[in-house]
Amino acid sequence: MKRIVHIRVISLLLPSLLLLSSCGNLRKQASDNSVTMQPVGPAFCADSAYAFCQAQCDFGARTMNSKAHDDCEQWIIGKFQQYGMSVIPQKALLKGYDGTMLKSTNIIASYKPELTDRILLCAHWDSRPWADNDPDEANWHKPVMAANDGASGVAVMLEIARLLPDTLAHGIDFICFDAEDYGLPQWETVDDPGDTWALGAQYWAANLHKAGYTARFGILLDMVGGQGAQFYQEIMSKRYAANVVDKVWRAASVVGFGSFFPKQEGVQITDDHIPVNTVAKIPTIDIIPYYPACAESSFGPTWHTVNDDMAHIDKTTLQAVGQTLIQVLFSE
């Protein structure tokens, strides 16, 4: 996924991991002495998020127009409904880069849909049809299981939905964008224009699920369960929503996961947050990993390979992202 528009070379910080039990109590280990906030909200359960990730992969690769895709769609809708969310499946027929018509569904699940003051969380849920960055050329036309690049973001959102009480004073929308990862394969010889990616997000931004919909801010989760992940500050996120970047990175420090969120600039990414910012006009950031020392890809060694599977999902990474988001949502 995700076309890199510009790369800056920066040093790799070695993570100092906070080891928590997957569903344990919160502890404050802020690395920044200026942080005076305290952890708030429930403990994010990494075991539960991991199980949600596994459940999606159990359907197989959720590639467009496949049975696994359709079955997983119904499962995601059912889980959000189980946790009290109001769900709108936004159907659309979208044209892929190669002319293939893609039967797409953006899944919009809403906590307290009657409130006008809202926060947006989003991730894509489809799988890439081609492992075109795999080191073995024989795998390039095989689908990606997408445990990290897709399922991890949805898993974190589902766990947050499971934990939400009835007492928050603002609404929350969880959007699972479809048709994100059908972008131009690396074997094509034409230049990638960038707009072949994030098709579901492009459609939603131009066709909001509710007339006049807006949100205070948005946070996109992309590849938030990988081993060794660190989440540098993505360049377009800082351009469109610098205050949201500051809010999220500060929250990570408060809950003891600052080592996962270095306060350094990463790369500029074409991802679902771009149309949300430019078309829907909702200031939205991208929490996405950056591996500056990784030879295979700056998105990590399993990106767009057949190895993007559950064997490479790390519960501590899920915990770091999930607890940070809990802190943000319960601090508003």
PEPEJO-V632578 format. One record per residue. N is the residue number from 0. RES is the residue in one small letter. PSI is psi in whole degrees, 0 to 359 (none if undefined). OMEGA is omega in radians with two decimals (999 if undefined). BURIAL is # if it has 16 or more other C-alpha atoms within 10 Angstrom, else .. Layout:
N_RES_PSI_OMEGA_BURIAL / N_RES_PSI_OMEGA_BURIAL
This chain:
0_m_175_2.80_# / 1_k_102_3.11_# / 2_r_129_3.07_# / 3_i_122_-3.12_. / 4_v_325_-3.05_. / 5_h_139_3.14_. / 6_i_134_2.95_. / 7_r_138_3.13_. / 8_v_120_3.10_. / 9_i_161_-3.07_. / 10_s_149_3.13_. / 11_l_125_3.06_. / 12_l_137_3.07_. / 13_l_125_-3.07_. / 14_p_140_2.98_. / 15_s_99_-2.92_. / 16_l_137_2.97_. / 17_l_117_-3.10_# / 18_l_112_3.10_. / 19_l_153_2.91_. / 20_s_149_-2.96_. / 21_s_326_-3.14_# / 22_c_35_-3.03_. / 23_g_186_3.14_. / 24_n_156_3.11_. / 25_l_145_3.01_# / 26_r_142_3.14_. / 27_k_119_3.04_. / 28_q_63_-3.07_# / 29_a_131_3.13_# / 30_s_341_-3.12_. / 31_d_115_-3.10_. / 32_n_341_-3.13_. / 33_s_348_-3.11_. / 34_v_122_3.13_. / 35_t_355_3.12_. / 36_m_158_3.09_. / 37_q_152_3.06_. / 38_p_139_3.12_# / 39_v_161_3.08_# / 40_g_175_-3.10_# / 41_p_164_3.06_# / 42_a_125_3.07_# / 43_f_133_-3.09_# / 44_c_105_-3.12_# / 45_a_328_3.09_# / 46_d_318_3.13_# / 47_s_315_3.12_# / 48_a_319_3.11_# / 49_y_319_3.12_# / 50_a_323_3.09_. / 51_f_323_3.11_# / 52_c_315_3.12_# / 53_q_319_-3.11_# / 54_a_321_3.10_# / 55_q_317_-3.12_# / 56_c_334_3.12_# / 57_d_337_3.07_. / 58_f_344_-3.01_# / 59_g_186_3.10_# / 60_a_126_-3.08_# / 61_r_58_-3.14_# / 62_t_156_-3.08_# / 63_m_142_3.07_# / 64_n_22_-3.14_. / 65_s_161_3.08_. / 66_k_321_3.11_. / 67_a_320_3.10_# / 68_h_311_-3.10_# / 69_d_320_-3.13_# / 70_d_319_3.13_. / 71_c_324_3.08_# / 72_e_312_-3.13_# / 73_q_325_3.11_. / 74_w_314_3.13_. / 75_i_314_3.12_# / 76_i_315_-3.12_# / 77_g_322_3.14_. / 78_k_316_3.11_# / 79_f_319_3.11_# / 80_q_322_3.10_. / 81_q_327_-3.11_. / 82_y_17_2.99_# / 83_g_10_-3.14_# / 84_m_147_2.97_# / 85_s_128_-2.98_# / 86_v_133_3.02_# / 87_i_115_3.00_# / 88_p_115_-3.11_# / 89_q_106_-3.09_# / 90_k_143_3.07_. / 91_a_148_3.02_# / 92_l_112_-3.01_. / 93_l_147_-3.11_# / 94_k_123_3.07_# / 95_g_173_-3.07_# / 96_y_331_-3.07_# / 97_d_10_3.14_. / 98_g_352_3.10_. / 99_t_134_3.09_. / 100_m_124_-3.01_. / 101_l_122_3.09_# / 102_k_101_-2.94_# / 103_s_146_3.03_# / 104_t_113_2.92_# / 105_n_127_-3.11_# / 106_i_114_-3.12_# / 107_i_113_-3.14_# / 108_a_128_-2.98_# / 109_s_131_2.98_# / 110_y_125_-3.09_# / 111_k_63_-3.08_# / 112_p_344_-3.12_# / 113_e_344_-3.11_. / 114_l_144_3.13_. / 115_t_337_3.10_. / 116_d_110_-2.94_. / 117_r_155_3.02_# / 118_i_141_-3.07_# / 119_l_127_2.94_# / 120_l_140_-3.09_# / 121_c_159_3.09_# / 122_a_161_3.03_# / 123_h_153_-3.06_# / 124_w_355_3.13_# / 125_d_161_3.10_# / 126_s_148_3.07_# / 127_r_133_-3.11_# / 128_p_343_-3.01_# / 129_w_130_3.07_# / 130_a_64_-2.94_# / 131_d_0_3.02_# / 132_n_11_3.14_# / 133_d_141_3.13_# / 134_p_341_3.11_. / 135_d_113_-3.10_. / 136_e_335_3.13_. / 137_a_342_-3.12_. / 138_n_356_-2.98_# / 139_w_331_-3.12_# / 140_h_12_3.05_. / 141_k_147_3.12_# / 142_p_157_3.10_# / 143_v_133_3.11_# / 144_m_329_3.01_# / 145_a_43_3.04_# / 146_a_318_3.11_# / 147_n_309_-3.04_# / 148_d_69_3.14_# / 149_g_291_-3.00_# / 150_a_327_-3.06_# / 151_s_319_3.14_# / 152_g_318_3.09_# / 153_v_321_-3.14_# / 154_a_317_3.11_# / 155_v_318_3.13_# / 156_m_319_3.12_# / 157_l_319_3.12_# / 158_e_322_3.07_# / 159_i_316_3.11_# / 160_a_321_3.13_# / 161_r_328_-3.03_# / 162_l_349_-3.02_# / 163_l_131_3.04_# / 164_p_183_3.10_. / 165_d_6_-2.91_. / 166_t_352_-3.14_. / 167_l_143_-3.06_. / 168_a_0_3.12_. / 169_h_155_3.09_# / 170_g_159_3.09_# / 171_i_133_3.06_# / 172_d_127_3.06_# / 173_f_116_3.12_# / 174_i_122_3.04_# / 175_c_104_-3.11_# / 176_f_141_3.13_# / 177_d_169_3.02_# / 178_a_35_3.11_# / 179_e_323_-2.92_# / 180_d_29_3.08_# / 181_y_24_-3.10_# / 182_g_168_-3.05_# / 183_l_124_3.12_# / 184_p_157_-3.11_# / 185_q_339_-3.12_. / 186_w_346_3.09_. / 187_e_145_-3.05_. / 188_t_348_3.14_. / 189_v_157_3.08_. / 190_d_143_3.13_. / 191_d_116_-3.14_. / 192_p_349_3.12_. / 193_g_328_-3.06_# / 194_d_5_3.05_. / 195_t_352_3.12_# / 196_w_166_3.00_# / 197_a_42_-3.07_# / 198_l_320_3.12_# / 199_g_318_3.11_# / 200_a_321_3.08_# / 201_q_316_-3.13_# / 202_y_313_-3.12_# / 203_w_317_-3.10_# / 204_a_328_3.14_# / 205_a_348_-3.09_. / 206_n_69_-3.04_. / 207_l_144_-3.06_. / 208_h_342_3.04_. / 209_k_136_-3.14_. / 210_a_131_3.10_. / 211_g_12_-3.11_. / 212_y_139_2.99_. / 213_t_169_3.11_# / 214_a_155_3.14_# / 215_r_315_3.06_. / 216_f_169_3.13_# / 217_g_154_3.08_# / 218_i_121_3.08_# / 219_l_133_3.10_# / 220_l_121_-3.10_# / 221_d_117_3.14_# / 222_m_60_-3.01_# / 223_v_24_3.13_# / 224_g_12_-3.02_# / 225_g_151_3.07_# / 226_q_135_3.09_# / 227_g_15_-3.06_# / 228_a_142_2.90_# / 229_q_146_-3.02_# / 230_f_93_3.08_# / 231_y_166_-3.07_# / 232_q_106_-3.08_# / 233_e_139_-2.95_# / 234_i_314_-3.11_# / 235_m_331_3.05_# / 236_s_317_3.12_# / 237_k_327_3.14_# / 238_r_316_-3.04_. / 239_y_333_-2.99_# / 240_a_57_-3.08_# / 241_a_324_-3.14_# / 242_n_329_3.10_. / 243_v_321_3.03_# / 244_v_312_3.14_# / 245_d_318_-3.12_. / 246_k_314_-3.07_. / 247_v_316_-3.12_# / 248_w_326_3.06_# / 249_r_318_3.12_# / 250_a_320_3.12_# / 251_a_320_3.12_# / 252_s_319_-3.12_# / 253_v_319_-3.08_# / 254_v_8_3.01_# / 255_g_15_-3.12_# / 256_f_29_-3.14_# / 257_g_332_-3.13_# / 258_s_338_3.08_# / 259_f_343_-3.06_# / 260_f_73_3.12_# / 261_p_140_3.13_# / 262_k_58_3.12_. / 263_q_153_-3.11_. / 264_e_139_3.11_# / 265_g_242_-3.10_# / 266_v_172_3.10_# / 267_q_123_-2.97_# / 268_i_137_2.90_# / 269_t_112_-3.05_# / 270_d_183_-3.07_# / 271_d_334_-3.09_# / 272_h_342_-3.10_# / 273_i_305_3.09_# / 274_p_332_3.08_# / 275_v_321_3.10_# / 276_n_311_-2.95_# / 277_t_330_-3.10_. / 278_v_308_3.12_# / 279_a_344_3.07_# / 280_k_35_3.06_. / 281_i_119_-3.12_# / 282_p_114_-2.96_# / 283_t_138_3.13_# / 284_i_165_3.14_# / 285_d_114_2.97_# / 286_i_105_-3.03_# / 287_i_139_-3.06_# / 288_p_155_3.06_# / 289_y_123_3.13_# / 290_y_84_-3.04_# / 291_p_340_-3.11_# / 292_a_8_-3.09_. / 293_c_123_-3.09_. / 294_a_328_-3.07_. / 295_e_318_-3.13_. / 296_s_145_3.06_. / 297_s_353_3.00_# / 298_f_2_3.12_# / 299_g_165_-2.99_# / 300_p_342_-3.10_# / 301_t_359_-3.06_# / 302_w_123_3.12_# / 303_h_40_3.05_# / 304_t_169_3.09_# / 305_v_353_3.13_# / 306_n_5_3.05_# / 307_d_76_-3.04_# / 308_d_182_-3.07_# / 309_m_337_3.12_# / 310_a_342_-3.10_. / 311_h_17_3.04_# / 312_i_134_-3.08_# / 313_d_121_-3.13_# / 314_k_328_-3.14_# / 315_t_324_3.06_# / 316_t_315_3.07_# / 317_l_317_3.14_# / 318_q_315_-3.10_# / 319_a_314_-3.12_# / 320_v_314_-3.09_# / 321_g_315_-3.13_# / 322_q_326_3.08_# / 323_t_317_3.13_# / 324_l_322_3.05_# / 325_i_315_3.13_# / 326_q_317_3.13_# / 327_v_310_-3.05_# / 328_l_323_-3.08_# / 329_f_355_3.08_. / 330_s_346_-3.07_. / 331_e_none_999_.
